[in-house]
Amino acid sequence: MKRKKALLLLVLALLLSIFLAACAEEPEDTASPTDDSTEKETDTESGKSTQGAGEKNSGTGGGDLVIATLSDAVSMDPAGSNDNPSSNVQANIFESLTKQDQNMEVQPSLAESWEEIDEVTWEFKLREGVTFHDGSEFNAEVVKANIERLLDPEVASPRVFLYEMISKIEVVDDYTVRFVTEYPFSPLPAHLAHSGGGMVSLEQIEADYAAMEEGEEPGSVINGNPIGTGFFKFDEWRPGELLRLVRNDDYWGEPAKLDSVTFKVVDETLTRVAELETGEAHIADPISPNNIAQIEATDGIHVSQQGSVSLSYVGFNMEKEPFNDPLVRQAINMAIDKEQIINGIYEGVGTPAIGPLAPDVLGYDPDAPGLEYDPDKARELLAEAGYENGFSTTLWTNDNQERMDAATNIQAQLAEFGIEVEIEVVEWGAYLEQTANGEHDMFILGWSTVTGDADYGLYPLFHSNNVGEPGNRTFTKDPELDELLDHARQEGDPETRQQLYSEIQVLLTDIAPMLYIHHQDFLLGVSDKVEGLTQSPTQILQLHEVTITE
């Protein structure tokens, strides 16, 4: 009977949301809210009990935080897929040597301190007394094994670009490790804060290699049961449905306050918002700008807004006609009025993007030129390229409502230039795989410069070494750009480095591999019962201090 009543309430809430949305713009795809029901359901396959949002476990726990999220994780292996939904979960299971605070400053984590011994040698002093979830010890040998695994061509990590400059890893003693780089690389401590540097237990690394020898894919063991040192431990994963973590009571620092966290996959915007309203979820991640007024007008829930170092963009496959012609790419940049997208779809939330770097990223040049909206010039360039009558193409997006709405807007704007655009919506996992393989014409995606340094915001996206899965889905291959990117990441002098990044941003204006849309603000729908929640400028939810009040 309780289940029927709860279901009826949810249906009524959904109908109400649909009615309200009919009076406004089409809703954006966002995150799904948490369940405040106290009724338990049994998962017949695993035999585990699933709890309603906020229900306290036996003992002195803090309940189950339910996060309704748009997309499922792709991989639990830190060396696996380089996507945000995976990183958002991994950040709670694994820890890196360093971490970044809300100001993107590098702080100690599994390393207590570090110093630059010479221009190519960094020494890190590790935290003692840290154990993994399997009880094994964290030490310098573990660090060496993790970074060597990520660099191993057999593992073929899409995150290898983070550490490919490391030529040697020296174990000085149990709790001291040195990294020798091929060239000076000042952002190394920031790169080590990336979730790709998450430390996996040595036993699991060895088990994963053994599985590879038996024909399994790299990461199969780690992906099935990830073991880190973090304040939460892996519990279960039902792909496409939910992923649950439980508190690590043996955590080396202050344990998390929550008993568990459930990442619940809800791909429909209306459903996510309805679940937040009815209490089935505590956090809707993300919400759309056009959900803000509705959420703020509802008792018991509110909107959390966080500025970011992210970029939303339309990428061109530069290996396919007509996008192998820079004139066409420049023309599309000038044909699109980005203000229509930012104001009409994102309701003015965020900062218009002139280039790939957000203003808070080290290396950003406020004076770098951009390709401004200029429809007359766009027509001239199309005619010069031989496409005065336009052409037919496709624009891919995943099932994110904002991206789908942006695609529709771009489709309509380009139609005025005779460019016929067919929109294709692709499931997230397939979207990443197929754009990495170059099967697309144009695509909509985002990138977050999680290190706060221009190297991460440019090198993965535009260097020819990173074509495909590491990030370069535009298939940009420009020798001059490669040389500048290599020089910039190897340059130790800050002023010279800034000059190089300014040159790169000018060159990217000519190459025009992307249409840069905006640097978004991250939006969450949050229950008033949730306290202690923050979100980093890289979009990662900070859950260590979160509590649920009744």
N, C-alpha and C positions, 0 to 999 in steps of 0.2 A: 504493500500500500504506500509506504514512504517513497519507494522508487517511482510509483506512478504519479504521486503528487509532485515530486521533484521534476519529473519529465514534463508534466503539464505546465509547471512554472516556466521551465526553459522555453517551451514552445510559445507560450504567451509573450515571453520577453523577446523572442525572435520576431514574432509578428509585430510587436510594438516597434522594434528597431527598424524593421522594413518600412513601416508606415512613416516613421520619422525621417528615414533616409530618402523616401520618395519626395520629400519636400525640399531636399538639399541636393548637393552634387552627388554623383555616384561615389559610394564609399571606397576607401583605399584598403588594400590588403595590409593587415597588420598582424599583431600578435594575439594569441588567444588567452583569455582570462583564466583565473584559477577557481577551483571548486571549493566552496565553503560548506559542502554537505558533510555530515558526520557519519553517513551510512557507509559501510564497507562492502566492497565487491570482491569476489574471489576470481583470480586469474586461473582458469582451469588448466591451462597449459603448464604454468610454472608452479601452481599451488601457492603463490604468494598472495597476501592480502593487500589490496590497494585501498588507500584511505581518502576521505574527502579532504578538501583544502582546509588546512588549519587544525585538523584533528591531532591531538597529542598522542604520542605513543606511550606505552607503559614506561615508567621511570621519570627522569627529570629532563625530558626533551622539550623542544620548542615547536613541535608540529611539522607538518609537511607543507612546504611552500610549493605551490603549483604555478608554473610559468607557462602560459599559453603562447606558443611560438609558431611563427609562420612556417618554418622549414625544419626538417629533421637534420640531425648531424649526419655527415657523410662518413667520417672516420673518427675513431677514438685514439688512433695512433698519432702522437705528436709529429711524426715524420710523414703522416698521411696527407690527406687533402688540405689545401690551404684556403679553407672557407670559414666564414664567420660563425655559422651555426655550430660547426665542430669545435672551433676555438672557444666558444662561449661555454661549452660543457667541459672541455679539457682544462680550462683555467681553474676549475675546482678540484680536479683529480691530480693534476701534475703541477709541479712548481719548477721554475727556471732558476738560474743562478742569480739573476737580477729581476727587478720588477719596476714598473713605472707608476708614479702617483698621479693624481688628478691634473697636475701641471705638466705631465709628460716628463718629469725629472726621474732619472734612474736612481733606484733605491736598492738596498741589500735585500736578498731573499735567501736562497740556499747558499749564496756566497755572502760572507759578512763584510768583506772589503776586497778591493782590487787596486792595482797600480800598474802603470805603464813602465816596464823595466827599461825598454828602449823603444825605438820607433816601430819595431815589428814584434815586440814581446809584451804580453800582458800576463800578470800573475794574479790569481784569485785565491783568497783564503776562504775555505769552506766552513760552513756551520757544522759543529760536532753534535753528536747525539741524535741525529735525524734518522728515522727508519721509514722504510716503505710500508705500504699496506700489507705486504706479505711478511713483514717482520725483518726483512733483510736490511743491511746497513747502507746508508748513503755515504760515499767517500769519493776520493779523486779518481779511483779506478772506474767507478760508475760514470763519472762525468766523461772520462776518456772514451768509454764504450759507447755512450749515447751520441756524442758528437761524431765519432768515427762511423757509427751506424748511419747517421743522417747523411754523411758524405759518401757512403758506400754506393757505387754505381749499381750494384745488384739490388739495392733497396729502391733506388730510383725515386728518391723523395722529391716532391714538387717544391719543397722548402730548402733545397740544397743551396740556393743562391744566398741564403742568410749567412752561411759559414764557409762558402767555397774558397774564401781567402785564407782559411786556416791551413797551413802546410804541415804543422806538427803539434802534437799534444803531449806535454811532458808531465808525468806524475812526480812531483818533487817529494812529497810525503803523503801520508794518508789524507791530509786535509789541505793540501796545497797543489794547485794545478796551474800549468803555464800553457798559453796558446801562442804559438809562433805563426805569424801571418806572412804571406808572400810579399806583402807590401804594407806600408803604414795604413791602418784602418781605424780611424778614431771612433766610428760609431759601434765598435764591437760590443761594449757593455750594453748599449741599447738593443742591439740585435739579440743578445743573449736573454733579454727580457721577453722576447717573442715566445708564443706558445709552442713554436717549433722547437725551442730549446727545452721543453718540458722533460724532466728526468724520469726515465722508466727504470724499473728495477733490473739489475744485471741478470737475475735469473730469468726474467721474461724475455730479455733481449736474446739470451742464449737459447731459450725455448723457441723463439720466433725464427732464429736462424736454422734450428734443427727442423722446424716445419718447412722452411724453404727448401731444405735438402730433400724433403719428401715430396716436393712438387707444389707446396702451398704458396699462395701469394705473399709477398712481404707485408708484414703487419697483421697477418691473420690471427696470431696468438694474442698480440697486444690489443687488437681491435675487439676481440671477443671477451677479454677480461682485463681492461686497462688497470695497471698498478703503478701508482705514483706515490708522492709524499704528502699530497694535499690534504686540506681539512675536510674534504668529502671523499668517500669511496664509491666505486661503481657498485650498483646493485643489480639492475636489469635494464635491458634494452629491447623494446618491441618496435622494430623499424617501421616508420610511418605512423606510429601511434604515440609512444612515450619512451622516455629514458629517465631512470630514477637513480639518484645518488643518496647515500646515507652518511651520517656524520662519522668522521674518523675520531674516535675517542682517544686514540693514542697519538694524536697529532703533536708534533714537537713544540708548537706554540700554543696559544689559547685556542681551544676547540671551537668550532662553529656553534652557534646557539640553536640552530634548527636541527631537528631530528633527520630531516631528509628534504630533498628538492626533486620535484618532478617536472621535467621538460615535456610538456604535452603538445603534440603537433596538431594545430588547428589552422587549416589553410584558408578558411573563409573569414573575411573581415567581420561580417555581421555576427557570426557565431562567436568570434573571439570577444567582441564588445559585449554581446549578450551574456557570455559566461562571466565576464568581469562584473557586470551589473547584478547578476544573480548570485555572485559569490562562489561560482564554481572554479574560479581562478583568482589568484592574488595579483598577478602581473600579466598584462597583455603586451607582448613584445614582438614587433613594434605596433604602434597605432599610427593611423594616418592623420595628417593635419585636419582633415574635415571631420574627424571624430572628437576633436578637442572640445568644442562647445557642448556636445552631447555628454561627454564624460564629466566635464566641470560642472554641468548642471545637475548631475546625479549625486545624491547623498551617498557618502561612504566610499567614494572613489575619486581619484584626482589624476592629473597629468604631470609626468616628470619630463623635463626638457633638458637636453645636454648638448652643448656645442661639440663639434667633432673635427677630426682630421681626415674625414672621408671625402670621397669624390663619387658623384653619380655621373655616368657618361654613356654616350652611344659610341661604340667602336665600329670601325670599318675593317673588313677582311682585305688587307692590302695585297693579297695574292689572287684576288678574284676581280674580274672586270665588272663594272668600270672603276672599282675602288683602288685599282693599281695605278690610277692617274691622280696625282696630287691636286690637279685642278678640280676634279670632281669632289674630292674630299673637302677642299677649301670652299667650294660652292655650297655644299650642304651645310657647312658651318654657318655661312652667311645667309642661307635660305631659312634657317630656323630662328624664330623669335623665342629665345629662351624664357623671356618674361612671361609668355603665355603658359609655359610649363610650370615655372616657379610659382607664379601667382594663382594660376587656375587650378593646378593639381596639388601643389605643396602649400597653397595659401600663403605664400610669402615667407614660409618658414625655411631658414637656411640662408646661405651666402652664395650669390651668383659666382660661377667658376669661370675664370679667364684662362686658366691652364690647369694642369693636373694637381698642383700642390695647394693645400689649404693655407691660409695666412699664418697659422700657428706652427707650421712645419719649418724646421731649420733648413734654410736654402731657398725659401720662397722669395720671389722678387716682385714687389708691388708694381714695378714699372715695366714688367715684361709685357710685350704686345699680345693682343688676342685677335681673333677673327670676329669682328662685331657684326651684328645683324645688318645686312645690306642686300636686299632682294635684287636690286638692279645689277649690282656687281656679281651676284650669284648667277644671274642669267647670262651675263657676259662670259663668265668662266665656263659655264656649261656649254655655251656655244663654241667657245674656243677649244674645248675638249671633244667637240663633235656630238654633243648631246643636247642641241638646242630644243629638240622635241621631247626631251626626257628619256626615261628608260624604265624597265620593270625590275624590281628587286624584292628581297624579303627582309623583314626586321624581326629578330628573335627577342623574346623576353621569357623569364620564368613566371610562375603564377603569383607574382606580387602585384597587387592591385594598382599601386602607384606607377609601377613600371608599365603595366598594361595600359593605364590611362595615358602615360607619357607616349607610349607607342602609337596610340590612336591619334593623339594630337600631332605627332610628327608625321604620321601618315597623311593627315588632312593638310598640313602645311606644305609638304612636298608635292601633293597633288596639284597645287597651284603652279608648279614648275614642270608639270607633265611627268613627274616621277611617280609611277604606280607602285605602291608598297603593300605587300601582303604580310600581315602580322602572323607569326607563329608562336604559340605559347608552349613551352617545353618544361617538363618536370625537372626539378632542381638538379638532381644527380645527373640526369641525362644532359641537362643544359651545360653543366660544367664539363662533362666528358666531350660532348660534341663540339662546343666552341673551342676546346683545347685541341681537337682534331682538325679544326678549320673547316667545318661543314657549313658554316653560316656565311651570310653576306654582311648584314649589319646586326648588331646586338646591343642590348641595354644591360649594363652591369654596374657594379660599384667597386671601389677599392679604398681601403683604409690604411693610411700611413702609420702603422701601429708603433713604429719606433720613434716617430716624431722627427725623423731625419730624412732629407730629400733623397738619399740613396735608396731607401725602401719605397719611396713614392715614385721613383723614376726607373731604377735599374730593373726591377722585375717586369714592369709594364712595357718597356721599350727596348731593352737590350736584346740583340739577336740570340744570345745564349739562352734566353728564357722564353722562346717561342712555345706557345701551347700552355700546358698545365701550370707552370710556375707563375704565369700572369700575363704574358705577352700574347693575348688572344687576337690582337690586331695584325699579328705577323709582321711587325715592324722590323726591317732589316736595313739599317743605314750605317755604313762604315764610319762616317763622320760622327754620328750620334754615339755609336759604340765606343769610339775613341774618347769622346768627351766624358761619357759615363764611367769608363774605366779610370780615366785620369782623376775625375772628381772623387771617386771612392778611395783612391790611393793618395790623394793630396792631404798633407797634414796641416798646412797653414790655413786657418779659418777664412781669411780674406780671399786668398786665391781660390779656395774651395767655393766660396759664394760666387765669385766671378764666373767660375766654370758652370755652376748651376744656372746662373743668369743666361749664359750663352746657350745652354741646353734648352731653356724655356723659350728663347727666341727661335732656335732651330725647330722646335716642335710646332711652332706656329706655322712654319713653312711646310713641314711634313704633314701636319694635320691628320694624325692617325685616329683622332677621336673628335667628337663633339662634346666638349665639357659642359655639363649642365649646371650642377651646383654642389656646394659643400653642405650637406644636410645637417639639420639638428636632429638628434635621436629623440624619439618620442615614445614614452611608455604610458600605458594605463595602469594605475597602481591602486590597490585597495588601501584605505586609510588604516587598516589593521597592520600594514607592513611598515616597520620602522628600521632604520639603519641601512637602507638601500641606496647605493650610488651606482652610476654607470660611467665608465671611463670614456674619454674622448675617442677611444678606439672601438666603442660599442659594447665592450665586455661588461656584463653585470657583476658587481662586486657583492658577493653574498655572505662573506665571512661574518659580518656584524649584524646580519638581518635577524629580526625577531618578528613574531606574529602576536599581536595583542588581541585579547578577546573583549 
